Amino acid sequence: MIRLLLTFPACLLLFPGVAQVNNNDGFWEQRSTTLSGGLEIGVPLGEFAHTWGNTVYGISANIAMPMRNLPLEFGYDFAWGRMGGEYSTPRPVGGLFSAVPQRSVDVKSNVYGHHGLVRLNPLRGDIRPYGEVMLGARNFVTRSTVSTDGGVTEDERDGSWVPSYGWAVGMMYGISRQLYVEGRVERLFNGKVDYVDPSTIAIGSDGRVTYEKLNSRTESLQIQVGIGLRF
């Protein structure tokens, strides 16, 4: 499955008809702002694969705006991925989270990506390959929430930020005057960071949440497939 997803963007970039111009009376010849979003798969690489090694599933979105008449665009890319979690409805009272009947404890570990981007997008037509460089940070967050029928009673977060940079290649294919589908692959490089190992999350009978942490570089390959809007 992962090999197939990796092959798809590469084949698109090598497609011989990248200069096609036949869509909607030249609308796809114009430079415009693009907004896209879709599903994302994160594949750990290097030390991250050895230390943690699980695929991350989530969503992503990016916006890019043209820089006057230059073939460059600048913008922002956001990503969210679920690393794991635990849910329980403990009964006895006591502990960090005082548990009573009808009270639940929900623990979720997520990773968020925030990157500025500069994109080289020189071609026009229905099919548009592009490449870009990215710079920003990733945030590994574990959130523990205690809820009752009356709403959230306690909320605790344990998070760490790590600088992040990388590159991306992608392909847009216009399917209407303003809509397009997009395939995209990112290669992210990150430094060392402490993050929760979701497989160690445990919720005691008293409602207390415990877990262990890992420390490693968190480099990954992000594979995205989605749909976008030009405006």
C-alpha positions as CSV (number, residue, x, y, z in Angstrom):
1,M,0.0,0.0,0.0
2,I,2.7,2.5,1.0
3,R,4.9,1.5,-2.0
4,L,1.9,2.2,-4.3
5,L,1.2,5.6,-2.7
6,L,4.9,6.5,-3.1
7,T,4.9,5.5,-6.8
8,F,1.8,7.6,-7.6
9,P,3.3,11.1,-7.2
10,A,6.5,10.0,-8.9
11,C,4.7,8.8,-11.9
12,L,2.7,12.0,-12.1
13,L,5.9,14.1,-12.1
14,L,7.2,12.1,-15.0
15,F,4.0,12.4,-17.0
16,P,4.9,13.6,-20.5
17,G,1.9,15.9,-20.9
18,V,2.7,18.4,-18.2
19,A,2.1,21.3,-20.6
20,Q,-1.5,20.5,-21.4
21,V,-3.7,23.6,-21.8
22,N,-7.3,22.9,-22.6
23,N,-9.4,23.4,-19.5
24,N,-12.2,25.9,-19.1
25,D,-11.1,28.6,-21.7
26,G,-7.7,29.1,-20.2
27,F,-8.7,29.5,-16.6
28,W,-6.0,27.1,-15.5
29,E,-3.4,29.4,-17.3
30,Q,-4.0,32.0,-14.6
31,R,-1.9,32.3,-11.4
32,S,-4.1,32.1,-8.3
33,T,-4.2,31.2,-4.6
34,T,-4.7,27.5,-3.9
35,L,-6.2,25.8,-0.8
36,S,-6.1,22.0,-0.5
37,G,-6.7,19.4,2.1
38,G,-7.0,15.6,2.4
39,L,-5.8,12.4,4.1
40,E,-2.2,12.0,5.2
41,I,0.0,9.0,6.1
42,G,3.2,9.5,8.1
43,V,5.9,6.8,7.7
44,P,8.6,7.0,10.4
45,L,12.2,7.0,9.1
46,G,15.6,6.4,10.6
47,E,15.8,6.7,14.4
48,F,12.1,7.4,14.6
49,A,11.3,4.1,12.8
50,H,13.7,2.2,15.1
51,T,12.5,3.7,18.4
52,W,8.7,4.0,17.7
53,G,8.1,2.7,14.2
54,N,4.3,3.0,13.8
55,T,2.6,4.6,10.8
56,V,0.7,7.8,11.7
57,Y,-2.7,8.5,10.0
58,G,-4.3,11.9,9.9
59,I,-5.3,14.9,7.8
60,S,-3.4,17.8,6.3
61,A,-4.1,21.1,4.6
62,N,-2.1,23.8,2.8
63,I,-2.6,27.2,1.3
64,A,-0.2,28.9,-1.3
65,M,-0.3,32.4,-2.8
66,P,1.6,33.5,-5.9
67,M,4.4,36.0,-5.7
68,R,3.5,38.5,-8.4
69,N,4.7,37.3,-11.8
70,L,7.4,35.0,-10.4
71,P,6.9,31.2,-10.7
72,L,7.1,31.1,-6.9
73,E,4.4,30.8,-4.3
74,F,4.6,31.1,-0.5
75,G,2.2,29.7,2.1
76,Y,1.5,27.5,5.1
77,D,1.1,23.7,5.6
78,F,-0.8,22.2,8.6
79,A,-0.9,18.5,9.5
80,W,-2.5,16.4,12.3
81,G,-1.8,12.8,13.0
82,R,-3.1,10.4,15.7
83,M,-0.3,8.4,17.4
84,G,-2.5,6.5,19.9
85,G,-4.6,6.8,23.0
86,E,-6.6,5.1,25.8
87,Y,-10.1,5.4,27.2
88,S,-11.6,4.2,30.5
89,T,-14.5,4.8,32.9
90,P,-12.9,4.1,36.3
91,R,-15.2,3.9,39.3
92,P,-13.3,4.2,42.7
93,V,-12.5,7.7,44.0
94,G,-9.0,9.1,44.5
95,G,-5.9,9.7,42.5
96,L,-4.9,12.5,40.2
97,F,-8.3,12.3,38.4
98,S,-10.9,11.7,41.1
99,A,-13.2,9.1,39.4
100,V,-16.8,8.7,40.3
101,P,-19.7,6.9,38.5
102,Q,-20.5,8.4,35.1
103,R,-17.0,9.8,34.9
104,S,-14.6,8.9,32.0
105,V,-10.9,9.4,31.3
106,D,-9.8,9.9,27.7
107,V,-6.1,10.1,26.7
108,K,-5.0,11.0,23.2
109,S,-1.5,11.3,21.7
110,N,-1.3,13.5,18.6
111,V,1.4,15.1,16.5
112,Y,0.8,18.5,14.8
113,G,2.9,20.0,12.0
114,H,3.2,23.7,11.3
115,H,5.4,24.7,8.3
116,G,5.9,27.7,6.2
117,L,6.6,26.9,2.5
118,V,8.1,28.3,-0.6
119,R,6.8,26.5,-3.7
120,L,8.3,26.5,-7.3
121,N,5.2,26.1,-9.6
122,P,6.3,27.3,-13.0
123,L,4.0,25.4,-15.4
124,R,0.4,26.1,-16.6
125,G,-2.3,23.8,-17.7
126,D,-4.4,21.0,-16.3
127,I,-1.4,19.1,-14.9
128,R,0.9,21.1,-12.6
129,P,3.9,19.5,-10.9
130,Y,5.6,21.5,-8.2
131,G,8.4,21.3,-5.6
132,E,8.9,23.2,-2.4
133,V,11.0,23.8,0.7
134,M,9.5,23.8,4.2
135,L,10.5,25.3,7.5
136,G,8.6,25.2,10.8
137,A,8.0,22.9,13.8
138,R,6.2,19.8,15.0
139,N,4.3,19.5,18.3
140,F,3.9,16.1,20.0
141,V,1.0,16.4,22.5
142,T,-0.6,14.0,24.9
143,R,-3.9,15.2,26.3
144,S,-5.7,13.7,29.3
145,T,-9.3,14.7,29.8
146,V,-11.8,13.8,32.5
147,S,-15.4,14.2,31.6
148,T,-18.8,13.7,33.3
149,D,-22.4,14.1,32.1
150,G,-22.0,17.8,33.0
151,G,-19.0,18.3,30.7
152,V,-15.2,18.4,31.0
153,T,-14.0,18.6,34.6
154,E,-10.2,18.4,34.2
155,D,-7.8,18.7,31.2
156,E,-4.1,18.1,31.3
157,R,-1.5,18.4,28.4
158,D,2.0,17.1,28.1
159,G,3.7,18.4,24.9
160,S,7.0,19.1,23.3
161,W,8.0,21.2,20.3
162,V,10.8,20.3,17.9
163,P,12.1,22.4,14.9
164,S,11.4,20.9,11.6
165,Y,12.4,21.4,7.9
166,G,12.2,19.5,4.7
167,W,11.1,19.4,1.1
168,A,8.0,18.3,-0.8
169,V,7.0,17.4,-4.4
170,G,3.5,17.2,-5.6
171,M,1.1,17.3,-8.5
172,M,-2.2,19.1,-9.2
173,Y,-4.7,18.0,-11.8
174,G,-7.6,20.3,-12.7
175,I,-11.0,18.6,-12.8
176,S,-13.1,21.7,-13.2
177,R,-12.8,25.5,-13.4
178,Q,-11.8,25.8,-9.8
179,L,-11.4,22.3,-8.4
180,Y,-8.3,20.0,-8.6
181,V,-7.1,16.8,-7.1
182,E,-3.6,16.7,-5.6
183,G,-1.0,14.1,-4.6
184,R,1.9,15.2,-2.5
185,V,5.0,13.7,-0.7
186,E,6.9,15.4,2.0
187,R,10.3,14.5,3.6
188,L,10.7,16.0,7.0
189,F,13.8,16.3,9.1
190,N,13.5,16.9,12.9
191,G,15.8,17.0,15.9
192,K,15.5,14.9,19.1
193,V,12.4,15.4,21.1
194,D,10.6,13.6,24.1
195,Y,7.3,12.2,23.2
196,V,4.8,9.8,24.9
197,D,4.9,6.1,23.9
198,P,1.1,5.5,23.3
199,S,1.5,1.8,23.9
200,T,2.5,2.5,27.5
201,I,-0.6,4.7,28.4
202,A,-2.5,3.2,31.3
203,I,-5.5,4.4,33.3
204,G,-5.7,3.1,36.8
205,S,-8.8,2.2,38.8
206,D,-8.4,5.5,40.6
207,G,-8.4,7.4,37.4
208,R,-4.6,8.1,37.5
209,V,-3.0,8.3,34.0
210,T,0.6,6.9,33.6
211,Y,2.8,6.5,30.6
212,E,6.4,6.3,29.5
213,K,8.3,8.6,27.1
214,L,10.7,8.0,24.3
215,N,13.4,10.3,23.0
216,S,14.6,10.3,19.4
217,R,14.8,12.2,16.1
218,T,11.4,12.2,14.5
219,E,12.1,12.2,10.7
220,S,9.3,10.9,8.5
221,L,7.9,10.7,5.0
222,Q,4.4,12.2,4.8
223,I,2.1,11.0,1.9
224,Q,-0.9,13.1,1.1
225,V,-3.9,12.7,-1.2
226,G,-6.7,15.3,-1.4
227,I,-8.7,17.9,-3.2
228,G,-8.2,21.6,-3.6
229,L,-9.8,24.9,-4.6
230,R,-8.4,27.8,-6.7
231,F,-9.6,31.3,-6.1
